[in-house]
């Protein structure tokens, strides 16, 4: 399948079956914003849930997980989208969170400078910006990606605030609160899932680059001497999370940044990159960054915005010799009462995008194949091979025909799934083959059919979406059977 063709088909399916819609579509849409429909909201919720379970609810704080240097605590937070403006000055976002952009005076389009070679000028025939005789590109200019808003009624510059461009700062500024209020001891992690906003110059590639998106970030605080081991641990663990949830190894790479690519505070960063279908073969797009951030963030929020001088991180001074962006002045060090040692913890940060992960799972799951129908005639089939844990609907229940007590029995089974909290759909419309295909298209891993045999042996058939294998299972065991196969 051609690169664009495959992506177009995924986008079309997402709209047709209610996964993802363009925001405000009836008004012509809003570029860079997306809405999740009835199935999309479930898929995304399951992605979020799979991450949160791995980080928090299923995390065993007593044992040491394989590959980890020691056992550790994990807690969650939910922090506000609008934070004190000083947070962004100290973090560097106010001064540095910029992309270079170029405008075209002729067609009024705007491009990110580093995207110009792969962008399209709105003039026809389509060419890259600058390639038409009429194009008049401006010199590159800096453009801050933070959305600005105003607090209160007066609306002066002093009331300016920003929508957060990342969730991470919420964890750093609460470091002391978390240490003081819970029993966590270093090493420990603080996780958060929430919306972030970036005024991307050229939002594109479906939900991949949006202006409003959701992040799943975790800040892991550890002793400086152990930070490299923890960095490697989290990098590998995050890679495996995607593989466990259905991404194939051939489509996912772990790319260590070269020294020149590292942010000024970073000791090491690795990107997890996925072979999205809108990219050319052999190209990958970032799904998640795992960064070793050293003590940059806690020190900045304590001392003031830092900069690098002679290889050292020091407080950046203004013309008056005072900190250019002062920190909180609060002590954000940690005291280890067993080792009797005080230090500023180092931080390892796995920062994932929930929308990008959802898109990657959707792309990975998309398959076209041919399967025989009831009469043995081969038919085209479109199937989403989503991991059962991510699938929006886990099981569908069908009465084979609309009589002989089958709908009543099927409704009983449907309600048993509902009571067990397993996402289920009931469908009695159309031939059984069509009903299977409707479920394949939205990734439902199991279909349960009540047929004439059910009244005799109190069993139903269960069909597997991927192998198409059908087996008979006693009605009283069907809920546990499905639960056992969710993986
Ligand atoms: P990119 O280089 O693609 O702009 P980034 O390196 O700026 O991404 P981070 O700041 O590391 O991204 O953010 C962590 C994660 O948040 C990314 O790996 C991605 O999954 C997600 N993310 C970042 N920007 C966007 C966006 N505009 N739309 C959707 N997801 C995003």
Boltz pocket constraint, residues with backbone or C-beta under 6 A from the ligand:
constraints:
  - pocket:
      binder: B
      contacts: [[A, 165], [A, 166], [A, 198], [A, 200], [A, 207], [A, 208], [A, 209], [A, 210], [A, 211], [A, 212], [A, 213], [A, 214], [A, 215], [A, 286], [A, 287], [A, 288], [A, 289], [A, 351], [A, 352], [A, 353], [A, 354], [A, 355], [A, 356], [A, 357]]
      max_distance: 6.0
